């Protein structure tokens, strides 16, 4: 039985690798250094993939573009929660909307930021999945000897 850290389930699937926040080239290296529950370090990314060496920052300021994805995720959160509150709680006072949506947005910030950055890297980072990256790395390493 495979565990949650076993990458064999999504190594060939780009969608699953994105959902598991893995490197876009090898689909095995983690995009983030710490857990999303680590309040002070949830956004820290290594400079490159620990498995294949792919750079996670193609250019300086690359992740500024991820704020558009973050905006989209936050608007979706606002709309879904607003509609759910309206129908489930029978259109309560405005402070209920504000409290629930603000609380959910604050709690979802680490997750939203991580997926925004991952989408930015997958869509605009210029990196494609390469199932043979290990062979290329070995060839390069043997040429250096």
N, C-alpha and C positions, 0 to 999 in steps of 0.2 A: 504494500500500500504506500502511496506517495504522500509525503508531508507537505506542509505549506511552503517550505523553502526549496522543494524539489522543482527544478526548472524544466524537467523533461516534458511536462504537460503543455507548455506554451512556447517551446523553443522555436517552432516553425510558424507560429501564428503571431503576426504583428499586433493584432487587436488584443490578444491575451497578454503579450509582452507589455503593451502600453498600459493595460489595466493593472498589471503587477509592477508597474513602474520600473521596467528593465531597460537596459541599453538598446538603442535602435539598431545597432550593428550586430551584436552577438546574441541579444535577447536573454543574456544570463546575468550580466553585471547590474548591480543596483544603482539607480539614478541618485538616490539620496543616502547620506551617510548615517543619519539617525532616524529614529522612529518618529512618526507624525505626532505621537503623544509627548515628545520632548518639547516643551513649550518654548525653550530658548534656542533650540537648534534644528527645528523641523524643516527649515528651508535650506540647510547646508548641503551642497552637492560636492562630490569630489571633482577635481579638475579634469579627470579622465576616468574611463571605465576601468575598474579593478581587474577585469578579465581580459579585455581585448585592447585596452589602451586608447580607445576612441575618445577624442576631446568632447567634453560636454558643454563647452562654450565656444561655438564656432567663431565668434567675434566679440569684442568688448561691447557690453550693453545689449547683448542678444536677447535676454529675457525681458527687456522692457516691453517688447511686443506681446508678451504673455498677459499683460494687463487687459487686453481686449477679450481674451478667453475668460479671465477672472470676472470681468464685467458681465459677460454672457452667463456664466454660472450663477452669479449673484442675482441677476434679473430672473433667471429660471427659478432659483430658490424663493425669491420674493413672490413670484406669480403662483407657484405651486402651493406654498404655505398660505398665501392670501386666500386662494380659492378654497383650500382645505379648511381654514379657520372659518370662513364664511359659511360653508355648508355644514361642517361638523359642530360648530359652536353657535350657529344661528345668528350671525352678524353681530358679534359683541361690540363693546366700546372700542374706540380707536386705540387706547392704551394697551389693549390685549393684542391687537395686531402688531403694534410697535414692539412690545416686549418679546413676543414669541419670535418674530422675524429677526429682530436684533440679536437675540440669544442664539438662534440657529445660525445666523451668519457668523457670529464670533466663534462658535463651536466648530463650524465647517471651514474656517479659514485655512488651517493647515492642509486639509484635503484638497480644497479648491486651488490653493497655490501650487501644490505638487502636480495636480493634473493639468493645470494651465501651463506650467513649465514643460511637462512631458509632451503635451500636444504641440507646443511651440517647437520643441526639438524634433519630434517625429515629422511634423509637417513642413517646417522651414529650415531645418538644420542641415539639409543636404546629405543625410546619411540613410543608406538603404541596408536592409538586412542582408548579411553575407554569411551563409551557412558554412563556408569554407575559410572563415577568418583564421582559424587555428592553423590550417595548412600554410597560409600566406605568412603568418607570424613565425612558424618554424623555419620556413625557407629563408626569411629575412634574418633570423637568428643564426642559422647555419652559415650564411654568407659573411657574418661579422667575425666568425672564428678564424 
